[in-house]
Amino acid sequence: MTESRTEFAARRKLLAGALSFAALSALGAPRARAANAFDGTWAGLDADGETVQIIFVDGDIIGFYWRGDYLDAGVAKVEAGGARLAFAFKGGQAVVSRSGAAMTIVIRDRGGESRVELKKD
């Protein structure tokens, strides 16, 4: 009887570990797919003629140009099931939205709010 309880406990631990691994893998997959939707270099002009450029690699921002300078972008957070990516930078924040092939960025900073349609370079 002791041996069968030990076997049962071992199988239970194995099953619990396998389920945990499967759950973590499933949660990581949408993030990876969403991140890839933002890969590349995107740019545009706002209504005042200000240039914005944003460079993504695997959902991470490696370059953000705004108001004549490259700024350090904070960690990007994928939201809305992968359709939006939000980040902060010194003096402001931005939200990039993706719908099919179209991408838009809304930037809020000391100069107000700017909405820019981005095109892939």
N, CA, C and O atoms as a GROMACS GRO file, in nm:
protein
  484
    1MET      N    1   0.082  -0.120   0.000
    1MET     CA    2   0.000   0.000   0.000
    1MET      C    3   0.087   0.126   0.000
    1MET      O    4   0.054   0.224  -0.067
    2THR      N    5   0.195   0.123   0.074
    2THR     CA    6   0.285   0.238   0.080
    2THR      C    7   0.347   0.263  -0.056
    2THR      O    8   0.362   0.378  -0.097
    3GLU      N    9   0.383   0.158  -0.125
    3GLU     CA   10   0.446   0.172  -0.256
    3GLU      C   11   0.350   0.235  -0.357
    3GLU      O   12   0.391   0.319  -0.436
    4SER      N   13   0.225   0.196  -0.355
    4SER     CA   14   0.129   0.252  -0.449
    4SER      C   15   0.101   0.399  -0.418
    4SER      O   16   0.080   0.477  -0.511
    5ARG      N   17   0.101   0.438  -0.292
    5ARG     CA   18   0.083   0.580  -0.257
    5ARG      C   19   0.203   0.661  -0.305
    5ARG      O   20   0.187   0.774  -0.352
    6THR      N   21   0.321   0.604  -0.294
    6THR     CA   22   0.442   0.671  -0.342
    6THR      C   23   0.436   0.689  -0.493
    6THR      O   24   0.468   0.795  -0.545
    7GLU      N   25   0.395   0.583  -0.562
    7GLU     CA   26   0.381   0.592  -0.708
    7GLU      C   27   0.276   0.696  -0.746
    7GLU      O   28   0.297   0.775  -0.839
    8PHE      N   29   0.163   0.696  -0.674
    8PHE     CA   30   0.057   0.793  -0.700
    8PHE      C   31   0.108   0.936  -0.680
    8PHE      O   32   0.081   1.024  -0.761
    9ALA      N   33   0.181   0.957  -0.571
    9ALA     CA   34   0.235   1.090  -0.542
    9ALA      C   35   0.334   1.133  -0.650
    9ALA      O   36   0.335   1.249  -0.690
   10ALA      N   37   0.416   1.041  -0.696
   10ALA     CA   38   0.514   1.073  -0.801
   10ALA      C   39   0.442   1.108  -0.931
   10ALA      O   40   0.480   1.204  -0.998
   11ARG      N   41   0.340   1.031  -0.966
   11ARG     CA   42   0.264   1.059  -1.089
   11ARG      C   43   0.192   1.193  -1.079
   11ARG      O   44   0.184   1.269  -1.176
   12ARG      N   45   0.141   1.221  -0.960
   12ARG     CA   46   0.070   1.348  -0.939
   12ARG      C   47   0.166   1.466  -0.957
   12ARG      O   48   0.129   1.566  -1.020
   13LYS      N   49   0.286   1.456  -0.903
   13LYS     CA   50   0.386   1.562  -0.919
   13LYS      C   51   0.424   1.579  -1.065
   13LYS      O   52   0.437   1.692  -1.114
   14LEU      N   53   0.442   1.468  -1.134
   14LEU     CA   54   0.476   1.472  -1.276
   14LEU      C   55   0.366   1.538  -1.357
   14LEU      O   56   0.394   1.621  -1.443
   15LEU      N   57   0.242   1.502  -1.330
   15LEU     CA   58   0.129   1.561  -1.401
   15LEU      C   59   0.118   1.710  -1.370
   15LEU      O   60   0.094   1.790  -1.461
   16ALA      N   61   0.134   1.748  -1.244
   16ALA     CA   62   0.127   1.889  -1.206
   16ALA      C   63   0.237   1.969  -1.276
   16ALA      O   64   0.212   2.080  -1.323
   17GLY      N   65   0.355   1.914  -1.284
   17GLY     CA   66   0.465   1.982  -1.354
   17GLY      C   67   0.438   1.996  -1.502
   17GLY      O   68   0.464   2.101  -1.560
   18ALA      N   69   0.384   1.891  -1.563
   18ALA     CA   70   0.353   1.895  -1.706
   18ALA      C   71   0.245   1.998  -1.735
   18ALA      O   72   0.254   2.071  -1.833
   19LEU      N   73   0.143   2.005  -1.650
   19LEU     CA   74   0.036   2.103  -1.669
   19LEU      C   75   0.087   2.245  -1.651
   19LEU      O   76   0.048   2.335  -1.725
   20SER      N   77   0.174   2.266  -1.554
   20SER     CA   78   0.233   2.400  -1.533
   20SER      C   79   0.314   2.443  -1.654
   20SER      O   80   0.305   2.557  -1.699
   21PHE      N   81   0.394   2.352  -1.706
   21PHE     CA   82   0.476   2.382  -1.823
   21PHE      C   83   0.387   2.414  -1.943
   21PHE      O   84   0.416   2.509  -2.016
   22ALA      N   85   0.282   2.338  -1.964
   22ALA     CA   86   0.191   2.361  -2.076
   22ALA      C   87   0.123   2.496  -2.063
   22ALA      O   88   0.107   2.568  -2.162
   23ALA      N   89   0.082   2.533  -1.942
   23ALA     CA   90   0.016   2.661  -1.920
   23ALA      C   91   0.112   2.776  -1.947
   23ALA      O   92   0.073   2.875  -2.011
   24LEU      N   93   0.235   2.767  -1.901
   24LEU     CA   94   0.332   2.873  -1.925
   24LEU      C   95   0.364   2.886  -2.074
   24LEU      O   96   0.378   2.997  -2.125
   25SER      N   97   0.375   2.775  -2.142
   25SER     CA   98   0.401   2.778  -2.286
   25SER      C   99   0.287   2.843  -2.360
   25SER      O  100   0.309   2.923  -2.451
   26ALA      N  101   0.165   2.811  -2.322
   26ALA     CA  102   0.047   2.868  -2.388
   26ALA      C  103   0.038   3.018  -2.365
   26ALA      O  104  -0.002   3.092  -2.455
   27LEU      N  105   0.074   3.064  -2.247
   27LEU     CA  106   0.068   3.207  -2.218
   27LEU      C  107   0.177   3.283  -2.292
   27LEU      O  108   0.155   3.398  -2.330
   28GLY      N  109   0.291   3.223  -2.314
   28GLY     CA  110   0.400   3.290  -2.383
   28GLY      C  111   0.377   3.303  -2.532
   28GLY      O  112   0.427   3.397  -2.594
   29ALA      N  113   0.304   3.212  -2.592
   29ALA     CA  114   0.282   3.212  -2.736
   29ALA      C  115   0.209   3.337  -2.786
   29ALA      O  116   0.253   3.396  -2.884
   30PRO      N  117   0.098   3.381  -2.722
   30PRO     CA  118   0.033   3.503  -2.769
   30PRO      C  119   0.124   3.625  -2.760
   30PRO      O  120   0.121   3.711  -2.849
   31ARG      N  121   0.205   3.634  -2.656
   31ARG     CA  122   0.298   3.747  -2.641
   31ARG      C  123   0.396   3.747  -2.756
   31ARG      O  124   0.425   3.853  -2.813
   32ALA      N  125   0.449   3.631  -2.791
   32ALA     CA  126   0.545   3.622  -2.901
   32ALA      C  127   0.480   3.659  -3.033
   32ALA      O  128   0.540   3.733  -3.111
   33ARG      N  129   0.360   3.609  -3.059
   33ARG     CA  130   0.291   3.645  -3.184
   33ARG      C  131   0.260   3.793  -3.187
   33ARG      O  132   0.277   3.857  -3.291
   34ALA      N  133   0.213   3.850  -3.074
   34ALA     CA  134   0.181   3.991  -3.068
   34ALA      C  135   0.305   4.076  -3.088
   34ALA      O  136   0.302   4.178  -3.157
   35ALA      N  137   0.414   4.036  -3.027
   35ALA     CA  138   0.538   4.111  -3.039
   35ALA      C  139   0.584   4.116  -3.184
   35ALA      O  140   0.628   4.222  -3.230
   36ASN      N  141   0.574   4.005  -3.256
   36ASN     CA  142   0.617   4.003  -3.395
   36ASN      C  143   0.534   4.095  -3.483
   36ASN      O  144   0.582   4.140  -3.587
   37ALA      N  145   0.411   4.124  -3.444
   37ALA     CA  146   0.325   4.214  -3.520
   37ALA      C  147   0.383   4.355  -3.523
   37ALA      O  148   0.348   4.435  -3.609
   38PHE      N  149   0.470   4.386  -3.429
   38PHE     CA  150   0.528   4.520  -3.420
   38PHE      C  151   0.671   4.527  -3.470
   38PHE      O  152   0.735   4.632  -3.456
   39ASP      N  153   0.724   4.421  -3.528
   39ASP     CA  154   0.863   4.423  -3.576
   39ASP      C  155   0.880   4.522  -3.691
   39ASP      O  156   0.789   4.544  -3.770
   40GLY      N  157   1.000   4.579  -3.699
   40GLY     CA  158   1.035   4.667  -3.810
   40GLY      C  159   1.051   4.812  -3.768
   40GLY      O  160   1.041   4.846  -3.650
   41THR      N  161   1.076   4.895  -3.867
   41THR     CA  162   1.092   5.038  -3.848
   41THR      C  163   0.971   5.108  -3.908
   41THR      O  164   0.936   5.086  -4.024
   42TRP      N  165   0.906   5.193  -3.828
   42TRP     CA  166   0.785   5.264  -3.868
   42TRP      C  167   0.807   5.413  -3.846
   42TRP      O  168   0.874   5.453  -3.751
   43ALA      N  169   0.752   5.496  -3.934
   43ALA     CA  170   0.772   5.640  -3.922
   43ALA      C  171   0.652   5.716  -3.978
   43ALA      O  172   0.571   5.663  -4.053
   44GLY      N  173   0.644   5.844  -3.938
   44GLY     CA  174   0.538   5.931  -3.987
   44GLY      C  175   0.558   6.073  -3.938
   44GLY      O  176   0.651   6.103  -3.863
   45LEU      N  177   0.467   6.162  -3.982
   45LEU     CA  178   0.469   6.303  -3.942
   45LEU      C  179   0.338   6.338  -3.874
   45LEU      O  180   0.232   6.293  -3.917
   46ASP      N  181   0.344   6.418  -3.769
   46ASP     CA  182   0.220   6.462  -3.706
   46ASP      C  183   0.169   6.587  -3.778
   46ASP      O  184   0.231   6.633  -3.874
   47ALA      N  185   0.058   6.641  -3.733
   47ALA     CA  186  -0.005   6.756  -3.798
   47ALA      C  187   0.083   6.881  -3.796
   47ALA      O  188   0.067   6.969  -3.880
   48ASP      N  189   0.176   6.890  -3.700
   48ASP     CA  190   0.267   7.005  -3.690
   48ASP      C  191   0.398   6.982  -3.762
   48ASP      O  192   0.487   7.067  -3.756
   49GLY      N  193   0.413   6.869  -3.830
   49GLY     CA  194   0.536   6.841  -3.904
   49GLY      C  195   0.644   6.775  -3.821
   49GLY      O  196   0.758   6.762  -3.867
   50GLU      N  197   0.612   6.732  -3.699
   50GLU     CA  198   0.709   6.662  -3.615
   50GLU      C  199   0.723   6.518  -3.664
   50GLU      O  200   0.624   6.450  -3.691
   51THR      N  201   0.847   6.473  -3.675
   51THR     CA  202   0.875   6.336  -3.720
   51THR      C  203   0.877   6.242  -3.601
   51THR      O  204   0.932   6.273  -3.496
   52VAL      N  205   0.817   6.125  -3.621
   52VAL     CA  206   0.824   6.019  -3.523
   52VAL      C  207   0.874   5.894  -3.595
   52VAL      O  208   0.830   5.863  -3.706
   53GLN      N  209   0.965   5.824  -3.531
   53GLN     CA  210   1.015   5.697  -3.583
   53GLN      C  211   1.025   5.602  -3.465
   53GLN      O  212   1.070   5.639  -3.357
   54ILE      N  213   0.982   5.478  -3.489
   54ILE     CA  214   0.990   5.378  -3.384
   54ILE      C  215   1.040   5.247  -3.446
   54ILE      O  216   0.991   5.203  -3.550
   55ILE      N  217   1.139   5.188  -3.380
   55ILE     CA  218   1.202   5.065  -3.431
   55ILE      C  219   1.175   4.954  -3.329
   55ILE      O  220   1.211   4.964  -3.212
   56PHE      N  221   1.112   4.846  -3.379
   56PHE     CA  222   1.077   4.732  -3.295
   56PHE      C  223   1.157   4.609  -3.336
   56PHE      O  224   1.182   4.586  -3.454
   57VAL      N  225   1.198   4.531  -3.238
   57VAL     CA  226   1.256   4.398  -3.260
   57VAL      C  227   1.192   4.307  -3.157
   57VAL      O  228   1.209   4.326  -3.037
   58ASP      N  229   1.118   4.208  -3.203
   58ASP     CA  230   1.048   4.112  -3.115
   58ASP      C  231   0.962   4.182  -3.010
   58ASP      O  232   0.955   4.137  -2.896
   59GLY      N  233   0.896   4.289  -3.049
   59GLY     CA  234   0.808   4.360  -2.957
   59GLY      C  235   0.879   4.455  -2.863
   59GLY      O  236   0.813   4.524  -2.785
   60ASP      N  237   1.011   4.460  -2.868
   60ASP     CA  238   1.087   4.554  -2.786
   60ASP      C  239   1.120   4.676  -2.870
   60ASP      O  240   1.147   4.665  -2.989
   61ILE      N  241   1.117   4.792  -2.808
   61ILE     CA  242   1.151   4.916  -2.877
   61ILE      C  243   1.301   4.938  -2.863
   61ILE      O  244   1.352   4.954  -2.752
   62ILE      N  245   1.371   4.940  -2.977
   62ILE     CA  246   1.515   4.964  -2.971
   62ILE      C  247   1.550   5.103  -3.020
   62ILE      O  248   1.666   5.146  -3.011
   63GLY      N  249   1.451   5.176  -3.073
   63GLY     CA  250   1.473   5.313  -3.117
   63GLY      C  251   1.342   5.390  -3.118
   63GLY      O  252   1.241   5.341  -3.170
   64PHE      N  253   1.342   5.510  -3.061
   64PHE     CA  254   1.224   5.596  -3.061
   64PHE      C  255   1.270   5.739  -3.084
   64PHE      O  256   1.340   5.797  -3.000
   65TYR      N  257   1.230   5.797  -3.196
   65TYR     CA  258   1.268   5.933  -3.234
   65TYR      C  259   1.144   6.021  -3.227
   65TYR      O  260   1.041   5.989  -3.286
   66TRP      N  261   1.155   6.132  -3.154
   66TRP     CA  262   1.041   6.223  -3.139
   66TRP      C  263   1.090   6.361  -3.102
   66TRP      O  264   1.179   6.374  -3.017
   67ARG      N  265   1.036   6.462  -3.163
   67ARG     CA  266   1.072   6.602  -3.140
   67ARG      C  267   1.222   6.626  -3.155
   67ARG      O  268   1.285   6.694  -3.073
   68GLY      N  269   1.279   6.568  -3.262
   68GLY     CA  270   1.417   6.597  -3.297
   68GLY      C  271   1.523   6.521  -3.221
   68GLY      O  272   1.641   6.557  -3.229
   69ASP      N  273   1.485   6.416  -3.147
   69ASP     CA  274   1.585   6.344  -3.070
   69ASP      C  275   1.543   6.198  -3.051
   69ASP      O  276   1.425   6.165  -3.050
   70TYR      N  277   1.644   6.112  -3.036
   70TYR     CA  278   1.616   5.973  -2.999
   70TYR      C  279   1.602   5.969  -2.849
   70TYR      O  280   1.689   6.016  -2.776
   71LEU      N  281   1.491   5.911  -2.802
   71LEU     CA  282   1.461   5.906  -2.660
   71LEU      C  283   1.462   5.760  -2.612
   71LEU      O  284   1.433   5.668  -2.688
   72ASP      N  285   1.495   5.742  -2.485
   72ASP     CA  286   1.490   5.609  -2.426
   72ASP      C  287   1.345   5.574  -2.398
   72ASP      O  288   1.276   5.644  -2.324
   73ALA      N  289   1.300   5.464  -2.458
   73ALA     CA  290   1.164   5.416  -2.434
   73ALA      C  291   1.168   5.314  -2.322
   73ALA      O  292   1.258   5.230  -2.316
   74GLY      N  293   1.070   5.322  -2.235
   74GLY     CA  294   1.059   5.224  -2.127
   74GLY      C  295   1.016   5.089  -2.183
   74GLY      O  296   1.000   5.072  -2.303
   75VAL      N  297   0.999   4.996  -2.094
   75VAL     CA  298   0.957   4.861  -2.132
   75VAL      C  299   0.819   4.868  -2.196
   75VAL      O  300   0.727   4.928  -2.140
   76ALA      N  301   0.805   4.808  -2.312
   76ALA     CA  302   0.677   4.807  -2.383
   76ALA      C  303   0.586   4.701  -2.324
   76ALA      O  304   0.628   4.589  -2.296
   77LYS      N  305   0.460   4.737  -2.307
   77LYS     CA  306   0.359   4.644  -2.255
   77LYS      C  307   0.258   4.617  -2.365
   77LYS      O  308   0.192   4.710  -2.414
   78VAL      N  309   0.245   4.492  -2.404
   78VAL     CA  310   0.147   4.453  -2.505
   78VAL      C  311   0.011   4.447  -2.438
   78VAL      O  312  -0.005   4.384  -2.333
   79GLU      N  313  -0.088   4.513  -2.499
   79GLU     CA  314  -0.223   4.519  -2.444
   79GLU      C  315  -0.325   4.481  -2.550
   79GLU      O  316  -0.290   4.460  -2.666
   80ALA      N  317  -0.450   4.473  -2.510
   80ALA     CA  318  -0.563   4.449  -2.600
   80ALA      C  319  -0.541   4.328  -2.690
   80ALA      O  320  -0.566   4.334  -2.810
   81GLY      N  321  -0.495   4.221  -2.630
   81GLY     CA  322  -0.477   4.098  -2.706
   81GLY      C  323  -0.372   4.107  -2.815
   81GLY      O  324  -0.377   4.032  -2.912
   82GLY      N  325  -0.278   4.198  -2.801
   82GLY     CA  326  -0.171   4.212  -2.899
   82GLY      C  327  -0.194   4.321  -3.000
   82GLY      O  328  -0.112   4.339  -3.090
   83ALA      N  329  -0.304   4.395  -2.990
   83ALA     CA  330  -0.334   4.501  -3.086
   83ALA      C  331  -0.272   4.635  -3.047
   83ALA      O  332  -0.261   4.725  -3.130
   84ARG      N  333  -0.231   4.648  -2.922
   84ARG     CA  334  -0.172   4.773  -2.873
   84ARG      C  335  -0.046   4.745  -2.796
   84ARG      O  336  -0.029   4.640  -2.734
   85LEU      N  337   0.043   4.844  -2.801
   85LEU     CA  338   0.169   4.837  -2.728
   85LEU      C  339   0.189   4.974  -2.663
   85LEU      O  340   0.192   5.075  -2.732
   86ALA      N  341   0.201   4.978  -2.530
   86ALA     CA  342   0.216   5.103  -2.458
   86ALA      C  343   0.355   5.113  -2.396
   86ALA      O  344   0.412   5.012  -2.355
   87PHE      N  345   0.408   5.236  -2.392
   87PHE     CA  346   0.538   5.258  -2.328
   87PHE      C  347   0.548   5.402  -2.280
   87PHE      O  348   0.472   5.489  -2.324
   88ALA      N  349   0.641   5.425  -2.192
   88ALA     CA  350   0.667   5.559  -2.141
   88ALA      C  351   0.807   5.600  -2.184
   88ALA      O  352   0.892   5.516  -2.211
   89PHE      N  353   0.828   5.729  -2.190
   89PHE     CA  354   0.959   5.785  -2.218
   89PHE      C  355   0.972   5.911  -2.133
   89PHE      O  356   0.873   5.960  -2.080
   90LYS      N  357   1.093   5.962  -2.119
   90LYS     CA  358   1.112   6.080  -2.034
   90LYS      C  359   1.027   6.195  -2.087
   90LYS      O  360   1.046   6.244  -2.198
   91GLY      N  361   0.933   6.236  -2.004
   91GLY     CA  362   0.847   6.347  -2.041
   91GLY      C  363   0.717   6.308  -2.108
   91GLY      O  364   0.641   6.396  -2.149
   92GLY      N  365   0.689   6.179  -2.120
   92GLY     CA  366   0.563   6.143  -2.184
   92GLY      C  367   0.536   5.994  -2.190
   92GLY      O  368   0.605   5.912  -2.129
   93GLN      N  369   0.435   5.964  -2.267
   93GLN     CA  370   0.395   5.824  -2.287
   93GLN      C  371   0.335   5.810  -2.426
   93GLN      O  372   0.292   5.908  -2.488
   94ALA      N  373   0.333   5.686  -2.473
   94ALA     CA  374   0.281   5.662  -2.608
   94ALA      C  375   0.210   5.527  -2.613
   94ALA      O  376   0.241   5.435  -2.537
   95VAL      N  377   0.115   5.518  -2.704
   95VAL     CA  378   0.045   5.393  -2.730
   95VAL      C  379   0.045   5.372  -2.881
   95VAL      O  380   0.001   5.457  -2.958
   96VAL      N  381   0.097   5.256  -2.921
   96VAL     CA  382   0.101   5.219  -3.063
   96VAL      C  383  -0.009   5.116  -3.084
   96VAL      O  384  -0.017   5.017  -3.011
   97SER      N  385  -0.094   5.140  -3.184
   97SER     CA  386  -0.203   5.048  -3.215
   97SER      C  387  -0.182   4.989  -3.353
   97SER      O  388  -0.141   5.058  -3.446
   98ARG      N  389  -0.212   4.861  -3.365
   98ARG     CA  390  -0.194   4.790  -3.491
   98ARG      C  391  -0.327   4.730  -3.532
   98ARG      O  392  -0.393   4.662  -3.454
   99SER      N  393  -0.367   4.756  -3.656
   99SER     CA  394  -0.488   4.698  -3.712
   99SER      C  395  -0.456   4.653  -3.854
   99SER      O  396  -0.452   4.735  -3.946
  100GLY      N  397  -0.434   4.524  -3.870
  100GLY     CA  398  -0.393   4.473  -4.001
  100GLY      C  399  -0.257   4.530  -4.038
  100GLY      O  400  -0.161   4.517  -3.962
  101ALA      N  401  -0.248   4.594  -4.153
  101ALA     CA  402  -0.122   4.653  -4.199
  101ALA      C  403  -0.104   4.796  -4.150
  101ALA      O  404   0.004   4.854  -4.166
  102ALA      N  405  -0.208   4.854  -4.090
  102ALA     CA  406  -0.202   4.994  -4.045
  102ALA      C  407  -0.151   5.002  -3.901
  102ALA      O  408  -0.182   4.918  -3.817
  103MET      N  409  -0.071   5.107  -3.874
  103MET     CA  410  -0.020   5.130  -3.740
  103MET      C  411  -0.032   5.279  -3.708
  103MET      O  412  -0.001   5.364  -3.791
  104THR      N  413  -0.078   5.307  -3.586
  104THR     CA  414  -0.095   5.444  -3.540
  104THR      C  415  -0.028   5.459  -3.405
  104THR      O  416  -0.028   5.366  -3.324
  105ILE      N  417   0.031   5.577  -3.380
  105ILE     CA  418   0.087   5.605  -3.248
  105ILE      C  419   0.021   5.731  -3.194
  105ILE      O  420   0.004   5.829  -3.266
  106VAL      N  421  -0.016   5.727  -3.067
  106VAL     CA  422  -0.068   5.844  -2.997
  106VAL      C  423   0.035   5.877  -2.890
  106VAL      O  424   0.064   5.795  -2.802
  107ILE      N  425   0.090   5.998  -2.898
  107ILE     CA  426   0.196   6.041  -2.807
  107ILE      C  427   0.143   6.156  -2.721
  107ILE      O  428   0.088   6.253  -2.773
  108ARG      N  429   0.160   6.143  -2.591
  108ARG     CA  430   0.124   6.249  -2.498
  108ARG      C  431   0.251   6.295  -2.427
  108ARG      O  432   0.320   6.216  -2.363
  109ASP      N  433   0.279   6.425  -2.440
  109ASP     CA  434   0.396   6.482  -2.373
  109ASP      C  435   0.368   6.628  -2.341
  109ASP      O  436   0.254   6.673  -2.352
  110ARG      N  437   0.471   6.701  -2.302
  110ARG     CA  438   0.452   6.842  -2.263
  110ARG      C  439   0.394   6.927  -2.375
  110ARG      O  440   0.335   7.032  -2.349
  111GLY      N  441   0.409   6.882  -2.500
  111GLY     CA  442   0.355   6.955  -2.615
  111GLY      C  443   0.210   6.922  -2.645
  111GLY      O  444   0.153   6.975  -2.739
  112GLY      N  445   0.150   6.833  -2.566
  112GLY     CA  446   0.010   6.795  -2.588
  112GLY      C  447   0.000   6.653  -2.639
  112GLY      O  448   0.084   6.568  -2.608
  113GLU      N  449  -0.103   6.628  -2.717
  113GLU     CA  450  -0.125   6.494  -2.772
  113GLU      C  451  -0.111   6.498  -2.923
  113GLU      O  452  -0.166   6.586  -2.989
  114SER      N  453  -0.038   6.403  -2.977
  114SER     CA  454  -0.019   6.391  -3.121
  114SER      C  455  -0.059   6.251  -3.164
  114SER      O  456  -0.023   6.153  -3.099
  115ARG      N  457  -0.134   6.243  -3.273
  115ARG     CA  458  -0.173   6.115  -3.331
  115ARG      C  459  -0.111   6.108  -3.470
  115ARG      O  460  -0.131   6.196  -3.553
  116VAL      N  461  -0.035   5.999  -3.492
  116VAL     CA  462   0.039   5.988  -3.618
  116VAL      C  463   0.012   5.851  -3.681
  116VAL      O  464   0.026   5.748  -3.616
  117GLU      N  465  -0.025   5.852  -3.807
  117GLU     CA  466  -0.035   5.728  -3.886
  117GLU      C  467   0.106   5.691  -3.928
  117GLU      O  468   0.176   5.772  -3.989
  118LEU      N  469   0.148   5.570  -3.897
  118LEU     CA  470   0.283   5.528  -3.928
  118LEU      C  471   0.287   5.440  -4.052
  118LEU      O  472   0.194   5.366  -4.082
  119LYS      N  473   0.398   5.451  -4.124
  119LYS     CA  474   0.421   5.367  -4.241
  119LYS      C  475   0.551   5.289  -4.218
  119LYS      O  476   0.646   5.340  -4.160
  120LYS      N  477   0.552   5.166  -4.263
  120LYS     CA  478   0.672   5.084  -4.245
  120LYS      C  479   0.779   5.129  -4.344
  120LYS      O  480   0.754   5.144  -4.464
  121ASP      N  481   0.900   5.150  -4.290
  121ASP     CA  482   1.013   5.188  -4.375
  121ASP      C  483   1.068   5.068  -4.447
  121ASP      O  484   1.163   5.080  -4.524
   0.00000   0.00000   0.00000
